[in-house]
Amino acid sequence: MTLITNEVRGGDARALLLLVHGYGADERDLAGLLPYLDPDGHFAAVLPRAPLSAPGSPGFSWYAFEGDVAAGYLAARDALEECCSAAS
């Protein structure tokens, strides 16, 4: 599963910072924290969007809350690992 991501690289990026939004949000939700978390630009920040639409919300969800929740969680975890590997 390929995730849609925003990637923000500081001018002196030396490490990866993964910011994962919660239920009903999207990849832009945590972008406002970057000036506080990394004011000197030491990180390449990766902000992925969850792959599923969140029911009752304009945002997204990492896995469904019905059916095989464990399989959905593991698929989301694998997609995040893949995203980090591609970004580094």
Buried (B, 14 or more C-beta within 10 A) or exposed (E): EEBEBBBBEBEEBEEEBBBBBEBBBBBEBBBEEBEEEBEEBBBBBBBBBBBBEBEEEEBBBBBBEEEEEEEBEEBBEEBBEBBEEEBE
